[in-house]
Amino acid sequence: MKRLSLLIILCMFLFGCMPQPQITESEAIAIIEQLHTNSFGTAEVISIDYSFGRYAVEWENEGNCEWGINHADGDDGSMEMKQASIC
């Protein structure tokens, strides 16, 4: 019983102390759309997930057959390309 109580308290502490992002999900989507929209087509966000202080944004631009995943920092919105492909 003590182990279960300790585990519950530990989980509450860990998940309760997770920092909230400074940029919103819609701001992260707007950054991705602006970054990957070009003269060939418009980028569309397929999925977005927030964990460990950053957004993982999956996007595609059907106009030039481009697809990728970017990581957006939850505090300042800086982008990092994780994966991209052009078919």
Backbone as XML, in Angstrom:
<?xml version="1.0"?>
<chain id="A" units="angstrom">
  <residue number="1" name="MET">
    <atom name="N" x="0.823" y="-1.188" z="0.000"/>
    <atom name="CA" x="0.000" y="0.000" z="0.000"/>
    <atom name="C" x="0.874" y="1.261" z="0.000"/>
  </residue>
  <residue number="2" name="LYS">
    <atom name="N" x="1.987" y="1.204" z="0.746"/>
    <atom name="CA" x="2.887" y="2.354" z="0.790"/>
    <atom name="C" x="3.509" y="2.597" z="-0.581"/>
  </residue>
  <residue number="3" name="ARG">
    <atom name="N" x="3.852" y="1.537" z="-1.280"/>
    <atom name="CA" x="4.451" y="1.674" z="-2.609"/>
    <atom name="C" x="3.462" y="2.314" z="-3.591"/>
  </residue>
  <residue number="4" name="LEU">
    <atom name="N" x="2.214" y="1.902" z="-3.516"/>
    <atom name="CA" x="1.198" y="2.458" z="-4.397"/>
    <atom name="C" x="0.995" y="3.944" z="-4.109"/>
  </residue>
  <residue number="5" name="SER">
    <atom name="N" x="0.947" y="4.307" z="-2.847"/>
    <atom name="CA" x="0.791" y="5.713" z="-2.467"/>
    <atom name="C" x="1.988" y="6.527" z="-2.942"/>
  </residue>
  <residue number="6" name="LEU">
    <atom name="N" x="3.176" y="5.997" z="-2.774"/>
    <atom name="CA" x="4.389" y="6.678" z="-3.215"/>
    <atom name="C" x="4.404" y="6.838" z="-4.736"/>
  </residue>
  <residue number="7" name="LEU">
    <atom name="N" x="3.989" y="5.820" z="-5.434"/>
    <atom name="CA" x="3.926" y="5.869" z="-6.893"/>
    <atom name="C" x="2.922" y="6.922" z="-7.372"/>
  </residue>
  <residue number="8" name="ILE">
    <atom name="N" x="1.778" y="6.987" z="-6.739"/>
    <atom name="CA" x="0.765" y="7.982" z="-7.103"/>
    <atom name="C" x="1.271" y="9.391" z="-6.834"/>
  </residue>
  <residue number="9" name="ILE">
    <atom name="N" x="1.895" y="9.612" z="-5.717"/>
    <atom name="CA" x="2.443" y="10.936" z="-5.388"/>
    <atom name="C" x="3.543" y="11.319" z="-6.368"/>
  </residue>
  <residue number="10" name="LEU">
    <atom name="N" x="4.399" y="10.373" z="-6.707"/>
    <atom name="CA" x="5.478" y="10.623" z="-7.664"/>
    <atom name="C" x="4.917" y="10.990" z="-9.033"/>
  </residue>
  <residue number="11" name="CYS">
    <atom name="N" x="3.900" y="10.271" z="-9.496"/>
    <atom name="CA" x="3.276" y="10.575" z="-10.790"/>
    <atom name="C" x="2.618" y="11.947" z="-10.773"/>
  </residue>
  <residue number="12" name="MET">
    <atom name="N" x="1.950" y="12.285" z="-9.697"/>
    <atom name="CA" x="1.314" y="13.599" z="-9.593"/>
    <atom name="C" x="2.367" y="14.699" z="-9.631"/>
  </residue>
  <residue number="13" name="PHE">
    <atom name="N" x="3.482" y="14.489" z="-8.984"/>
    <atom name="CA" x="4.555" y="15.476" z="-8.976"/>
    <atom name="C" x="5.166" y="15.638" z="-10.361"/>
  </residue>
  <residue number="14" name="LEU">
    <atom name="N" x="5.455" y="14.520" z="-11.026"/>
    <atom name="CA" x="6.083" y="14.576" z="-12.348"/>
    <atom name="C" x="5.176" y="15.216" z="-13.390"/>
  </residue>
  <residue number="15" name="PHE">
    <atom name="N" x="3.919" y="14.816" z="-13.429"/>
    <atom name="CA" x="3.014" y="15.343" z="-14.447"/>
    <atom name="C" x="2.465" y="16.710" z="-14.067"/>
  </residue>
  <residue number="16" name="GLY">
    <atom name="N" x="2.440" y="17.026" z="-12.817"/>
    <atom name="CA" x="1.970" y="18.339" z="-12.380"/>
    <atom name="C" x="2.998" y="19.427" z="-12.617"/>
  </residue>
  <residue number="17" name="CYS">
    <atom name="N" x="4.252" y="19.062" z="-12.761"/>
    <atom name="CA" x="5.328" y="20.034" z="-12.954"/>
    <atom name="C" x="5.718" y="20.202" z="-14.410"/>
  </residue>
  <residue number="18" name="MET">
    <atom name="N" x="4.967" y="19.622" z="-15.336"/>
    <atom name="CA" x="5.267" y="19.784" z="-16.753"/>
    <atom name="C" x="5.004" y="21.226" z="-17.149"/>
  </residue>
  <residue number="19" name="PRO">
    <atom name="N" x="5.951" y="21.873" z="-17.796"/>
    <atom name="CA" x="5.754" y="23.272" z="-18.192"/>
    <atom name="C" x="4.732" y="23.395" z="-19.311"/>
  </residue>
  <residue number="20" name="GLN">
    <atom name="N" x="3.950" y="24.462" z="-19.269"/>
    <atom name="CA" x="2.976" y="24.744" z="-20.315"/>
    <atom name="C" x="3.670" y="25.490" z="-21.444"/>
  </residue>
  <residue number="21" name="PRO">
    <atom name="N" x="3.299" y="25.220" z="-22.687"/>
    <atom name="CA" x="3.950" y="25.879" z="-23.813"/>
    <atom name="C" x="3.616" y="27.364" z="-23.879"/>
  </residue>
  <residue number="22" name="GLN">
    <atom name="N" x="4.574" y="28.168" z="-24.343"/>
    <atom name="CA" x="4.365" y="29.593" z="-24.519"/>
    <atom name="C" x="3.644" y="29.898" z="-25.825"/>
  </residue>
  <residue number="23" name="ILE">
    <atom name="N" x="3.839" y="29.054" z="-26.836"/>
    <atom name="CA" x="3.109" y="29.241" z="-28.083"/>
    <atom name="C" x="1.976" y="28.220" z="-28.121"/>
  </residue>
  <residue number="24" name="THR">
    <atom name="N" x="0.878" y="28.594" z="-28.760"/>
    <atom name="CA" x="-0.270" y="27.711" z="-28.813"/>
    <atom name="C" x="-0.150" y="26.741" z="-29.980"/>
  </residue>
  <residue number="25" name="GLU">
    <atom name="N" x="-1.018" y="25.762" z="-29.976"/>
    <atom name="CA" x="-1.037" y="24.785" z="-31.052"/>
    <atom name="C" x="-1.340" y="25.468" z="-32.386"/>
  </residue>
  <residue number="26" name="SER">
    <atom name="N" x="-2.261" y="26.416" z="-32.387"/>
    <atom name="CA" x="-2.602" y="27.105" z="-33.641"/>
    <atom name="C" x="-1.441" y="27.966" z="-34.143"/>
  </residue>
  <residue number="27" name="GLU">
    <atom name="N" x="-0.643" y="28.523" z="-33.235"/>
    <atom name="CA" x="0.540" y="29.277" z="-33.649"/>
    <atom name="C" x="1.586" y="28.354" z="-34.273"/>
  </residue>
  <residue number="28" name="ALA">
    <atom name="N" x="1.755" y="27.172" z="-33.706"/>
    <atom name="CA" x="2.697" y="26.203" z="-34.269"/>
    <atom name="C" x="2.241" y="25.767" z="-35.661"/>
  </residue>
  <residue number="29" name="ILE">
    <atom name="N" x="0.944" y="25.571" z="-35.835"/>
    <atom name="CA" x="0.408" y="25.201" z="-37.152"/>
    <atom name="C" x="0.652" y="26.315" z="-38.158"/>
  </residue>
  <residue number="30" name="ALA">
    <atom name="N" x="0.414" y="27.555" z="-37.744"/>
    <atom name="CA" x="0.623" y="28.699" z="-38.649"/>
    <atom name="C" x="2.084" y="28.814" z="-39.069"/>
  </residue>
  <residue number="31" name="ILE">
    <atom name="N" x="3.011" y="28.560" z="-38.156"/>
    <atom name="CA" x="4.439" y="28.620" z="-38.479"/>
    <atom name="C" x="4.794" y="27.562" z="-39.524"/>
  </residue>
  <residue number="32" name="ILE">
    <atom name="N" x="4.294" y="26.347" z="-39.341"/>
    <atom name="CA" x="4.562" y="25.256" z="-40.282"/>
    <atom name="C" x="3.976" y="25.569" z="-41.653"/>
  </residue>
  <residue number="33" name="GLU">
    <atom name="N" x="2.737" y="26.044" z="-41.674"/>
    <atom name="CA" x="2.099" y="26.355" z="-42.957"/>
    <atom name="C" x="2.863" y="27.452" z="-43.693"/>
  </residue>
  <residue number="34" name="GLN">
    <atom name="N" x="3.314" y="28.455" z="-42.972"/>
    <atom name="CA" x="4.073" y="29.539" z="-43.594"/>
    <atom name="C" x="5.432" y="29.039" z="-44.090"/>
  </residue>
  <residue number="35" name="LEU">
    <atom name="N" x="6.065" y="28.176" z="-43.338"/>
    <atom name="CA" x="7.393" y="27.688" z="-43.669"/>
    <atom name="C" x="7.398" y="26.785" z="-44.906"/>
  </residue>
  <residue number="36" name="HIS">
    <atom name="N" x="6.348" y="25.973" z="-45.073"/>
    <atom name="CA" x="6.358" y="24.962" z="-46.133"/>
    <atom name="C" x="5.398" y="25.249" z="-47.287"/>
  </residue>
  <residue number="37" name="THR">
    <atom name="N" x="4.692" y="26.359" z="-47.269"/>
    <atom name="CA" x="3.876" y="26.755" z="-48.411"/>
    <atom name="C" x="4.773" y="27.456" z="-49.415"/>
  </residue>
  <residue number="38" name="ASN">
    <atom name="N" x="4.627" y="27.082" z="-50.694"/>
    <atom name="CA" x="5.454" y="27.681" z="-51.737"/>
    <atom name="C" x="4.620" y="27.854" z="-53.004"/>
  </residue>
  <residue number="39" name="SER">
    <atom name="N" x="5.260" y="28.194" z="-54.095"/>
    <atom name="CA" x="4.543" y="28.452" z="-55.339"/>
    <atom name="C" x="3.894" y="27.198" z="-55.927"/>
  </residue>
  <residue number="40" name="PHE">
    <atom name="N" x="4.311" y="26.025" z="-55.482"/>
    <atom name="CA" x="3.751" y="24.774" z="-55.984"/>
    <atom name="C" x="2.468" y="24.384" z="-55.266"/>
  </residue>
  <residue number="41" name="GLY">
    <atom name="N" x="2.308" y="24.788" z="-54.017"/>
    <atom name="CA" x="1.115" y="24.408" z="-53.265"/>
    <atom name="C" x="1.152" y="24.880" z="-51.833"/>
  </residue>
  <residue number="42" name="THR">
    <atom name="N" x="0.075" y="24.593" z="-51.146"/>
    <atom name="CA" x="-0.094" y="25.002" z="-49.759"/>
    <atom name="C" x="0.163" y="23.818" z="-48.835"/>
  </residue>
  <residue number="43" name="ALA">
    <atom name="N" x="0.915" y="24.052" z="-47.776"/>
    <atom name="CA" x="1.181" y="23.007" z="-46.786"/>
    <atom name="C" x="-0.029" y="22.858" z="-45.871"/>
  </residue>
  <residue number="44" name="GLU">
    <atom name="N" x="-0.349" y="21.622" z="-45.547"/>
    <atom name="CA" x="-1.445" y="21.318" z="-44.639"/>
    <atom name="C" x="-0.917" y="20.439" z="-43.514"/>
  </residue>
  <residue number="45" name="VAL">
    <atom name="N" x="-1.339" y="20.741" z="-42.300"/>
    <atom name="CA" x="-0.921" y="19.965" z="-41.137"/>
    <atom name="C" x="-1.785" y="18.719" z="-41.038"/>
  </residue>
  <residue number="46" name="ILE">
    <atom name="N" x="-1.129" y="17.567" z="-40.935"/>
    <atom name="CA" x="-1.819" y="16.278" z="-40.820"/>
    <atom name="C" x="-2.084" y="15.958" z="-39.355"/>
  </residue>
  <residue number="47" name="SER">
    <atom name="N" x="-1.064" y="16.157" z="-38.518"/>
    <atom name="CA" x="-1.222" y="15.885" z="-37.087"/>
    <atom name="C" x="-0.264" y="16.755" z="-36.290"/>
  </residue>
  <residue number="48" name="ILE">
    <atom name="N" x="-0.610" y="16.973" z="-35.035"/>
    <atom name="CA" x="0.243" y="17.749" z="-34.139"/>
    <atom name="C" x="0.127" y="17.141" z="-32.745"/>
  </residue>
  <residue number="49" name="ASP">
    <atom name="N" x="1.263" y="17.057" z="-32.057"/>
    <atom name="CA" x="1.304" y="16.465" z="-30.726"/>
    <atom name="C" x="2.293" y="17.252" z="-29.873"/>
  </residue>
  <residue number="50" name="TYR">
    <atom name="N" x="1.940" y="17.541" z="-28.625"/>
    <atom name="CA" x="2.829" y="18.266" z="-27.722"/>
    <atom name="C" x="3.315" y="17.327" z="-26.625"/>
  </residue>
  <residue number="51" name="SER">
    <atom name="N" x="4.635" y="17.227" z="-26.481"/>
    <atom name="CA" x="5.220" y="16.459" z="-25.381"/>
    <atom name="C" x="6.652" y="16.906" z="-25.152"/>
  </residue>
  <residue number="52" name="PHE">
    <atom name="N" x="7.046" y="16.895" z="-23.906"/>
    <atom name="CA" x="8.398" y="17.235" z="-23.485"/>
    <atom name="C" x="8.859" y="18.597" z="-23.999"/>
  </residue>
  <residue number="53" name="GLY">
    <atom name="N" x="7.956" y="19.572" z="-23.988"/>
    <atom name="CA" x="8.329" y="20.940" z="-24.306"/>
    <atom name="C" x="8.386" y="21.296" z="-25.777"/>
  </residue>
  <residue number="54" name="ARG">
    <atom name="N" x="7.909" y="20.410" z="-26.642"/>
    <atom name="CA" x="7.917" y="20.744" z="-28.062"/>
    <atom name="C" x="6.750" y="20.064" z="-28.779"/>
  </residue>
  <residue number="55" name="TYR">
    <atom name="N" x="6.380" y="20.686" z="-29.893"/>
    <atom name="CA" x="5.336" y="20.138" z="-30.750"/>
    <atom name="C" x="5.987" y="19.288" z="-31.840"/>
  </residue>
  <residue number="56" name="ALA">
    <atom name="N" x="5.410" y="18.153" z="-32.116"/>
    <atom name="CA" x="5.790" y="17.345" z="-33.276"/>
    <atom name="C" x="4.677" y="17.541" z="-34.296"/>
  </residue>
  <residue number="57" name="VAL">
    <atom name="N" x="5.009" y="18.157" z="-35.430"/>
    <atom name="CA" x="4.003" y="18.521" z="-36.425"/>
    <atom name="C" x="4.282" y="17.763" z="-37.720"/>
  </residue>
  <residue number="58" name="GLU">
    <atom name="N" x="3.322" y="16.951" z="-38.135"/>
    <atom name="CA" x="3.417" y="16.237" z="-39.407"/>
    <atom name="C" x="2.630" y="17.036" z="-40.438"/>
  </residue>
  <residue number="59" name="TRP">
    <atom name="N" x="3.226" y="17.269" z="-41.595"/>
    <atom name="CA" x="2.617" y="18.126" z="-42.614"/>
    <atom name="C" x="2.835" y="17.537" z="-44.001"/>
  </residue>
  <residue number="60" name="GLU">
    <atom name="N" x="2.055" y="18.041" z="-44.967"/>
    <atom name="CA" x="2.260" y="17.649" z="-46.357"/>
    <atom name="C" x="1.888" y="18.808" z="-47.274"/>
  </residue>
  <residue number="61" name="ASN">
    <atom name="N" x="2.550" y="18.849" z="-48.417"/>
    <atom name="CA" x="2.270" y="19.814" z="-49.475"/>
    <atom name="C" x="2.047" y="18.998" z="-50.743"/>
  </residue>
  <residue number="62" name="GLU">
    <atom name="N" x="0.788" y="18.789" z="-51.091"/>
    <atom name="CA" x="0.464" y="17.941" z="-52.238"/>
    <atom name="C" x="0.893" y="18.586" z="-53.554"/>
  </residue>
  <residue number="63" name="GLY">
    <atom name="N" x="1.052" y="19.905" z="-53.599"/>
    <atom name="CA" x="1.427" y="20.599" z="-54.819"/>
    <atom name="C" x="2.770" y="20.170" z="-55.363"/>
  </residue>
  <residue number="64" name="ASN">
    <atom name="N" x="3.719" y="19.883" z="-54.483"/>
    <atom name="CA" x="5.029" y="19.406" z="-54.941"/>
    <atom name="C" x="5.380" y="18.047" z="-54.339"/>
  </residue>
  <residue number="65" name="CYS">
    <atom name="N" x="4.357" y="17.343" z="-53.871"/>
    <atom name="CA" x="4.506" y="15.980" z="-53.354"/>
    <atom name="C" x="5.538" y="15.931" z="-52.219"/>
  </residue>
  <residue number="66" name="GLU">
    <atom name="N" x="5.450" y="16.875" z="-51.317"/>
    <atom name="CA" x="6.395" y="16.976" z="-50.201"/>
    <atom name="C" x="5.685" y="16.612" z="-48.909"/>
  </residue>
  <residue number="67" name="TRP">
    <atom name="N" x="6.406" y="15.951" z="-48.009"/>
    <atom name="CA" x="5.863" y="15.529" z="-46.728"/>
    <atom name="C" x="6.976" y="15.622" z="-45.691"/>
  </residue>
  <residue number="68" name="GLY">
    <atom name="N" x="6.621" y="15.895" z="-44.432"/>
    <atom name="CA" x="7.655" y="15.928" z="-43.414"/>
    <atom name="C" x="7.122" y="16.039" z="-42.008"/>
  </residue>
  <residue number="69" name="ILE">
    <atom name="N" x="8.052" y="16.003" z="-41.073"/>
    <atom name="CA" x="7.771" y="16.191" z="-39.648"/>
    <atom name="C" x="8.746" y="17.233" z="-39.126"/>
  </residue>
  <residue number="70" name="ASN">
    <atom name="N" x="8.218" y="18.255" z="-38.483"/>
    <atom name="CA" x="9.038" y="19.284" z="-37.851"/>
    <atom name="C" x="8.802" y="19.254" z="-36.354"/>
  </residue>
  <residue number="71" name="HIS">
    <atom name="N" x="9.806" y="19.642" z="-35.603"/>
    <atom name="CA" x="9.656" y="19.855" z="-34.172"/>
    <atom name="C" x="9.688" y="21.359" z="-33.924"/>
  </residue>
  <residue number="72" name="ALA">
    <atom name="N" x="8.681" y="21.849" z="-33.212"/>
    <atom name="CA" x="8.596" y="23.269" z="-32.878"/>
    <atom name="C" x="8.756" y="23.419" z="-31.374"/>
  </residue>
  <residue number="73" name="ASP">
    <atom name="N" x="9.694" y="24.245" z="-30.961"/>
    <atom name="CA" x="9.912" y="24.495" z="-29.543"/>
    <atom name="C" x="8.675" y="25.167" z="-28.957"/>
  </residue>
  <residue number="74" name="GLY">
    <atom name="N" x="8.216" y="24.683" z="-27.815"/>
    <atom name="CA" x="7.010" y="25.214" z="-27.191"/>
    <atom name="C" x="7.196" y="26.577" z="-26.559"/>
  </residue>
  <residue number="75" name="ASP">
    <atom name="N" x="8.441" y="27.003" z="-26.356"/>
    <atom name="CA" x="8.693" y="28.297" z="-25.733"/>
    <atom name="C" x="8.900" y="29.416" z="-26.747"/>
  </residue>
  <residue number="76" name="ASP">
    <atom name="N" x="9.714" y="29.181" z="-27.752"/>
    <atom name="CA" x="10.015" y="30.275" z="-28.683"/>
    <atom name="C" x="9.575" y="29.994" z="-30.117"/>
  </residue>
  <residue number="77" name="GLY">
    <atom name="N" x="9.062" y="28.809" z="-30.411"/>
    <atom name="CA" x="8.560" y="28.493" z="-31.743"/>
    <atom name="C" x="9.631" y="28.163" z="-32.759"/>
  </residue>
  <residue number="78" name="SER">
    <atom name="N" x="10.872" y="28.016" z="-32.332"/>
    <atom name="CA" x="11.934" y="27.686" z="-33.287"/>
    <atom name="C" x="11.697" y="26.286" z="-33.858"/>
  </residue>
  <residue number="79" name="MET">
    <atom name="N" x="12.022" y="26.129" z="-35.130"/>
    <atom name="CA" x="11.741" y="24.893" z="-35.863"/>
    <atom name="C" x="12.992" y="24.046" z="-36.045"/>
  </residue>
  <residue number="80" name="GLU">
    <atom name="N" x="12.784" y="22.759" z="-36.058"/>
    <atom name="CA" x="13.843" y="21.800" z="-36.355"/>
    <atom name="C" x="13.238" y="20.717" z="-37.232"/>
  </residue>
  <residue number="81" name="MET">
    <atom name="N" x="13.806" y="20.507" z="-38.398"/>
    <atom name="CA" x="13.308" y="19.482" z="-39.317"/>
    <atom name="C" x="13.726" y="18.112" z="-38.797"/>
  </residue>
  <residue number="82" name="LYS">
    <atom name="N" x="12.752" y="17.229" z="-38.608"/>
    <atom name="CA" x="13.067" y="15.884" z="-38.174"/>
    <atom name="C" x="13.143" y="14.944" z="-39.366"/>
  </residue>
  <residue number="83" name="GLN">
    <atom name="N" x="12.171" y="15.079" z="-40.283"/>
    <atom name="CA" x="12.128" y="14.173" z="-41.406"/>
    <atom name="C" x="11.405" y="14.879" z="-42.553"/>
  </residue>
  <residue number="84" name="ALA">
    <atom name="N" x="11.840" y="14.642" z="-43.792"/>
    <atom name="CA" x="11.170" y="15.212" z="-44.965"/>
    <atom name="C" x="11.419" y="14.312" z="-46.161"/>
  </residue>
  <residue number="85" name="SER">
    <atom name="N" x="10.447" y="14.313" z="-47.070"/>
    <atom name="CA" x="10.628" y="13.548" z="-48.308"/>
    <atom name="C" x="9.854" y="14.229" z="-49.430"/>
  </residue>
  <residue number="86" name="ILE">
    <atom name="N" x="10.380" y="14.079" z="-50.618"/>
    <atom name="CA" x="9.728" y="14.570" z="-51.827"/>
    <atom name="C" x="9.616" y="13.369" z="-52.761"/>
  </residue>
  <residue number="87" name="CYS">
    <atom name="N" x="8.394" y="13.046" z="-53.168"/>
    <atom name="CA" x="8.222" y="11.842" z="-54.004"/>
    <atom name="C" x="8.454" y="12.109" z="-55.475"/>
  </residue>
</chain>
